[in-house]
Amino acid sequence: QVQFVESGGDLVQPGGSLRLSCAVSGSFQRPIGMFWFRQAPGKERERVGFITKGGTRSVADFAAGRFTISRVDRNNMVYLEMTDLKPEDTAIYYCNPDPRNYPWGQGTQVTVSS
């Protein structure tokens, strides 16, 4: 069974940084492309960015210049490096290659507050 386990969330002050991790396990062809999503309280889940099997990556406009996605295939890990965090980045962050076909993990909570 495919599983995605997110970790690394924390309470940080505005302007701070975090690195989120996504551990991928289960029976499927590797490597795979991966999306990062987030869901803030009272809001719809939204895409943060993605990284393809080949390593091409892209992030949403709100993350441009601040967030970077990377991967280490030998460890089945995908990362989301976040810098210059803002209070509006407060959300639960998830990784998933295709929510239509794979279950969500439990996510990891990021709280940006002074």
FIMI-828650 format. One record per residue (C-alpha): residue in one letter; x, z, y; residue number from 1. Coordinates in pm, whole numbers. Example, Ala and Ser with C-alpha at 12.3 -4.5 7.8 and 13.67 -1.06 7.14 Angstrom:
2
<resn: A | c1: 1230 | c3: 780 | c2: -450 | resi: 1>
<resn: S | c1: 1367 | c3: 714 | c2: -106 | resi: 2>
***
This chain:
114
<resn: Q | c1: 0 | c3: 0 | c2: 0 | resi: 1>
<resn: V | c1: 127 | c3: -93 | c2: 343 | resi: 2>
<resn: Q | c1: 195 | c3: 192 | c2: 581 | resi: 3>
<resn: F | c1: 312 | c3: 218 | c2: 939 | resi: 4>
<resn: V | c1: 438 | c3: 553 | c2: 1058 | resi: 5>
<resn: E | c1: 500 | c3: 594 | c2: 1428 | resi: 6>
<resn: S | c1: 713 | c3: 874 | c2: 1571 | resi: 7>
<resn: G | c1: 912 | c3: 975 | c2: 1875 | resi: 8>
<resn: G | c1: 631 | c3: 1052 | c2: 2117 | resi: 9>
<resn: D | c1: 676 | c3: 1346 | c2: 2350 | resi: 10>
<resn: L | c1: 592 | c3: 1500 | c2: 2686 | resi: 11>
<resn: V | c1: 823 | c3: 1356 | c2: 2951 | resi: 12>
<resn: Q | c1: 841 | c3: 1364 | c2: 3327 | resi: 13>
<resn: P | c1: 777 | c3: 1053 | c2: 3536 | resi: 14>
<resn: G | c1: 1087 | c3: 839 | c2: 3541 | resi: 15>
<resn: G | c1: 1191 | c3: 960 | c2: 3199 | resi: 16>
<resn: S | c1: 1267 | c3: 763 | c2: 2884 | resi: 17>
<resn: L | c1: 1161 | c3: 768 | c2: 2521 | resi: 18>
<resn: R | c1: 1234 | c3: 571 | c2: 2208 | resi: 19>
<resn: L | c1: 944 | c3: 530 | c2: 1968 | resi: 20>
<resn: S | c1: 1002 | c3: 440 | c2: 1606 | resi: 21>
<resn: C | c1: 786 | c3: 252 | c2: 1360 | resi: 22>
<resn: A | c1: 870 | c3: 294 | c2: 993 | resi: 23>
<resn: V | c1: 730 | c3: 20 | c2: 773 | resi: 24>
<resn: S | c1: 671 | c3: 66 | c2: 403 | resi: 25>
<resn: G | c1: 471 | c3: -96 | c2: 132 | resi: 26>
<resn: S | c1: 444 | c3: -417 | c2: -59 | resi: 27>
<resn: F | c1: 464 | c3: -720 | c2: 167 | resi: 28>
<resn: Q | c1: 710 | c3: -990 | c2: 255 | resi: 29>
<resn: R | c1: 982 | c3: -871 | c2: 491 | resi: 30>
<resn: P | c1: 1079 | c3: -911 | c2: 763 | resi: 31>
<resn: I | c1: 752 | c3: -928 | c2: 950 | resi: 32>
<resn: G | c1: 653 | c3: -968 | c2: 1310 | resi: 33>
<resn: M | c1: 532 | c3: -649 | c2: 1473 | resi: 34>
<resn: F | c1: 314 | c3: -556 | c2: 1766 | resi: 35>
<resn: W | c1: 315 | c3: -233 | c2: 1959 | resi: 36>
<resn: F | c1: -20 | c3: -120 | c2: 2095 | resi: 37>
<resn: R | c1: -132 | c3: 178 | c2: 2295 | resi: 38>
<resn: Q | c1: -459 | c3: 352 | c2: 2368 | resi: 39>
<resn: A | c1: -506 | c3: 576 | c2: 2667 | resi: 40>
<resn: P | c1: -786 | c3: 832 | c2: 2682 | resi: 41>
<resn: G | c1: -1117 | c3: 662 | c2: 2751 | resi: 42>
<resn: K | c1: -966 | c3: 314 | c2: 2742 | resi: 43>
<resn: E | c1: -952 | c3: 23 | c2: 2501 | resi: 44>
<resn: R | c1: -645 | c3: -21 | c2: 2283 | resi: 45>
<resn: E | c1: -410 | c3: -273 | c2: 2443 | resi: 46>
<resn: R | c1: -104 | c3: -468 | c2: 2340 | resi: 47>
<resn: V | c1: 228 | c3: -344 | c2: 2467 | resi: 48>
<resn: G | c1: 441 | c3: -619 | c2: 2317 | resi: 49>
<resn: F | c1: 568 | c3: -781 | c2: 1999 | resi: 50>
<resn: I | c1: 878 | c3: -889 | c2: 1816 | resi: 51>
<resn: T | c1: 879 | c3: -1183 | c2: 1576 | resi: 52>
<resn: K | c1: 1047 | c3: -1207 | c2: 1236 | resi: 53>
<resn: G | c1: 1331 | c3: -1390 | c2: 1404 | resi: 54>
<resn: G | c1: 1372 | c3: -1132 | c2: 1679 | resi: 55>
<resn: T | c1: 1199 | c3: -1309 | c2: 1966 | resi: 56>
<resn: R | c1: 1027 | c3: -1047 | c2: 2175 | resi: 57>
<resn: S | c1: 784 | c3: -1017 | c2: 2458 | resi: 58>
<resn: V | c1: 611 | c3: -734 | c2: 2643 | resi: 59>
<resn: A | c1: 303 | c3: -710 | c2: 2860 | resi: 60>
<resn: D | c1: 336 | c3: -740 | c2: 3234 | resi: 61>
<resn: F | c1: 296 | c3: -365 | c2: 3284 | resi: 62>
<resn: A | c1: 597 | c3: -309 | c2: 3057 | resi: 63>
<resn: A | c1: 824 | c3: -581 | c2: 3190 | resi: 64>
<resn: G | c1: 1161 | c3: -450 | c2: 3293 | resi: 65>
<resn: R | c1: 1087 | c3: -106 | c2: 3148 | resi: 66>
<resn: F | c1: 1005 | c3: -145 | c2: 2778 | resi: 67>
<resn: T | c1: 1210 | c3: -318 | c2: 2510 | resi: 68>
<resn: I | c1: 1121 | c3: -384 | c2: 2146 | resi: 69>
<resn: S | c1: 1389 | c3: -407 | c2: 1880 | resi: 70>
<resn: R | c1: 1414 | c3: -403 | c2: 1502 | resi: 71>
<resn: V | c1: 1653 | c3: -308 | c2: 1223 | resi: 72>
<resn: D | c1: 1535 | c3: -495 | c2: 918 | resi: 73>
<resn: R | c1: 1770 | c3: -332 | c2: 667 | resi: 74>
<resn: N | c1: 1598 | c3: -2 | c2: 747 | resi: 75>
<resn: N | c1: 1249 | c3: -148 | c2: 788 | resi: 76>
<resn: M | c1: 1231 | c3: -3 | c2: 1136 | resi: 77>
<resn: V | c1: 1092 | c3: -131 | c2: 1463 | resi: 78>
<resn: Y | c1: 1154 | c3: 46 | c2: 1793 | resi: 79>
<resn: L | c1: 998 | c3: 64 | c2: 2137 | resi: 80>
<resn: E | c1: 1241 | c3: 176 | c2: 2404 | resi: 81>
<resn: M | c1: 1061 | c3: 292 | c2: 2716 | resi: 82>
<resn: T | c1: 1226 | c3: 371 | c2: 3049 | resi: 83>
<resn: D | c1: 1099 | c3: 463 | c2: 3395 | resi: 84>
<resn: L | c1: 786 | c3: 607 | c2: 3240 | resi: 85>
<resn: K | c1: 481 | c3: 651 | c2: 3459 | resi: 86>
<resn: P | c1: 176 | c3: 876 | c2: 3420 | resi: 87>
<resn: E | c1: -30 | c3: 566 | c2: 3340 | resi: 88>
<resn: D | c1: 187 | c3: 514 | c2: 3030 | resi: 89>
<resn: T | c1: 26 | c3: 822 | c2: 2878 | resi: 90>
<resn: A | c1: -135 | c3: 706 | c2: 2554 | resi: 91>
<resn: I | c1: -115 | c3: 707 | c2: 2179 | resi: 92>
<resn: Y | c1: 123 | c3: 432 | c2: 2069 | resi: 93>
<resn: Y | c1: 80 | c3: 235 | c2: 1748 | resi: 94>
<resn: C | c1: 264 | c3: -38 | c2: 1563 | resi: 95>
<resn: N | c1: 86 | c3: -298 | c2: 1354 | resi: 96>
<resn: P | c1: 164 | c3: -656 | c2: 1252 | resi: 97>
<resn: D | c1: -202 | c3: -766 | c2: 1244 | resi: 98>
<resn: P | c1: -485 | c3: -517 | c2: 1294 | resi: 99>
<resn: R | c1: -730 | c3: -761 | c2: 1133 | resi: 100>
<resn: N | c1: -548 | c3: -722 | c2: 803 | resi: 101>
<resn: Y | c1: -355 | c3: -394 | c2: 812 | resi: 102>
<resn: P | c1: -466 | c3: -34 | c2: 863 | resi: 103>
<resn: W | c1: -366 | c3: 161 | c2: 1170 | resi: 104>
<resn: G | c1: -114 | c3: 442 | c2: 1141 | resi: 105>
<resn: Q | c1: -170 | c3: 779 | c2: 1302 | resi: 106>
<resn: G | c1: 14 | c3: 678 | c2: 1618 | resi: 107>
<resn: T | c1: 245 | c3: 887 | c2: 1830 | resi: 108>
<resn: Q | c1: 142 | c3: 1062 | c2: 2150 | resi: 109>
<resn: V | c1: 329 | c3: 988 | c2: 2471 | resi: 110>
<resn: T | c1: 244 | c3: 1205 | c2: 2769 | resi: 111>
<resn: V | c1: 401 | c3: 1141 | c2: 3106 | resi: 112>
<resn: S | c1: 343 | c3: 1427 | c2: 3345 | resi: 113>
<resn: S | c1: 528 | c3: 1650 | c2: 3585 | resi: 114>
***
